[in-house]
Amino acid sequence: MLEGGADIRYVQEMLGHTKLETTAIYTQVSITKLKEVYNATHPTARLEPPKASGRADGAADVDAAELLADLEEEATDEAQSSFDRGTGPE
């Protein structure tokens, strides 16, 4: 029903659930349908895709080690910053 366009609240009422969370347990929407809805409604779906990197799989030419080093540096900076403010771990 959801893939056919029914509102989840309607499905909730039909199933007699008081909480939407209960209905969500029993509902599964296909990834294809989610992609269709996203592409039709989300503002960023209308943005131009990133330029190709020249790789066959279309992935960006980014070194994993470089990314990990950047994340570690960022975490260290945040920890030092919170320590300087006195809001670090106790």
N, C-alpha and C positions, 0 to 999 in steps of 0.2 A: 504494500500500500504506500509506503514511504517513497519508494522508487517511482510510483505512479503519480506522486505529487501530493499525497495526503499529508496533512499537518500532524506532527507527532502528538500534539495535544488531543486530536481527534482519536488517534490510535489508542492513546492512554485511556480516554473515556470508554472506548469500545471494549478494552480489556478489563476495565473496572479497577485500574490502579489509582491509588490516591497520590502516589509520588511519581514524578516523571523519571526519577532514577530507576525505579522498578521497571518501567516500560523500556528504558534504554538497555537494560540487561537482555531483553528478548528481541531487540531490534538490531538488525545488521544491514547497513547500507553498503552497497558495493563501492569499491574504490573508483570504478569508472563513473558512477553516478556522482560521487563526491567531486571528482575532477571536473565533470560537466558543470555542476553548480558553481564551483570555485571560478572556473573560467568565465562563466556567464555573469557572475555578480561581484567578485572581489576586485577592488581597484588595482591592485598590483598585477593581476592577471593580464591587464591590458598594456603593461609596460613592455618595452622591447626586450627580447631575451638577450643575455650577455653575448658579447662577440665570441666567436669560436676561437679556441686556443691553438688550433692546428692539430690537436690530438684526435685520433680516430674515434674515441668514445665521447668527445665533446667536453671532457672535463678540463678544468683549468690546470695550467702547469704550475702547481704549487707543491713545494717540498713538505712532506709530512713532518720531518724533523724540524723544519723552520717554524711551522705552525705550532708544534708542541713547545718549542723554545719561547715563542711569543706568548703563549698562554701561561707558561710558567713564570715568565717575567712579569706579566700582568698580575698574576696571583700574588707574587712577591711584593709588587708595588702596592697592591690593595692591602695586604697584611701590614706592611710598614706604615701605610697611611692611617689605618685604624689604630695601630699601636701608638702613633704620634698623637692622635686625638684622644687617646685613653679609652677607646672603645673596643680594644682587642679582646681576645679570649681571656677569661679569668681563671 
